[in-house]
Amino acid sequence: MDIAGKVFIVTGGASGLGEGTARMFVREGGKVVIADLQAERGLAVAAELGTDKAAFVRCDVSQEADARAAVAKATTMGKLMGLVNCAGIGPAAKTVGKDGAHALDLFTKVVTINLIGSFNMIRLASFAMVSAGPNAADSARPRTRAGESPAHAS
Ligand SMILES: NC(=O)c1ccc[n+]([C@@H]2O[C@H](COP(=O)([O-])OP(=O)(O)OC[C@H]3O[C@@H](n4cnc5c(N)ncnc54)[C@H](O)[C@@H]3O)[C@@H](O)[C@H]2O)c1
């Protein structure tokens, strides 16, 4: 895909893998929405990349309203053509440690952010991309399997 001029959402874009991905999109001529919890860092990265190329949206990926706001922002910047889910947490704990069994709320938190949050972003970004239709210039559109658009996938 030709990245130039297209818009991408990068969750977790304020740090680490996501920040690197956001920088890569802008380096290749694309635009990014940095969707992250860390406002100070996300705003700084967006400012460095340029306000015409990058925007920060404070977003908890597991929250419907936050995810919708990130997608809405992206659609104001141009044609949304992709989502990269980098937001996540990876706390380490033993199933049985010296203090007893693994805390269930910790496991629930990881699944809520890493799994449910990722799917929350995927479903809303995909809906926006499919609704917008193919790119007039190069017919590029999101695909699930070769030759098949999500709207027609079974
Ligand atoms: N870096 C690696 O080598 C590596 C390897 C395997 C897996 N991972 C996983 O990939 C993910 C990203 O790794 P990283 O190294 O970039 O981590 P990181 O901590 O540098 O970045 C993660 C970003 O996600 C954001 N975030 C956390 N919870 C969020 C939420 N609910 N909504 C929105 N943003 C949220 C954080 O604010 C942070 O900016 C993590 O889940 C990590 O466990 C990383």
The ligand as a Gaussian input file, in Angstrom:
#p B3LYP/6-31G(d) Opt

LIG

0 1
 N        8.421000      -4.344000      23.056000
 C        8.451000      -5.646000      22.854000
 O        9.493000      -6.238000      22.501000
 C        7.194000      -6.466000      23.030000
 C        7.256000      -7.840000      22.805000
 C        6.091000      -8.596000      22.920000
 C        4.904000      -7.986000      23.268000
 N        4.901000      -6.657000      23.494000
 C        3.618000      -6.052000      23.835000
 O        3.299000      -5.092000      22.841000
 C        2.630000      -3.992000      23.461000
 C        3.406000      -2.707000      23.195000
 O        4.723000      -2.863000      23.681000
 P        5.670000      -1.608000      23.913000
 O        7.020000      -2.140000      24.172000
 O        5.483000      -0.643000      22.817000
 O        5.059000      -1.063000      25.291000
 P        4.999000       0.424000      25.857000
 O        4.633000       0.291000      27.289000
 O        6.219000       1.205000      25.490000
 O        3.778000       1.081000      25.060000
 C        2.477000       0.705000      25.288000
 C        1.602000       1.929000      25.135000
 O        0.254000       1.501000      25.290000
 C       -0.415000       2.503000      26.057000
 N       -1.577000       1.919000      26.694000
 C       -1.625000       1.046000      27.740000
 N       -2.889000       0.766000      28.044000
 C       -3.671000       1.460000      27.182000
 C       -5.062000       1.572000      26.985000
 N       -5.945000       0.931000      27.774000
 N       -5.513000       2.368000      25.989000
 C       -4.642000       3.043000      25.188000
 N       -3.306000       2.978000      25.331000
 C       -2.832000       2.192000      26.320000
 C        0.623000       3.010000      27.043000
 O        0.265000       4.275000      27.541000
 C        1.875000       3.014000      26.186000
 O        2.073000       4.274000      25.574000
 C        2.525000      -4.320000      24.957000
 O        1.263000      -4.968000      25.173000
 C        3.638000      -5.304000      25.148000
 O        3.383000      -6.164000      26.251000
 C        5.991000      -5.887000      23.379000

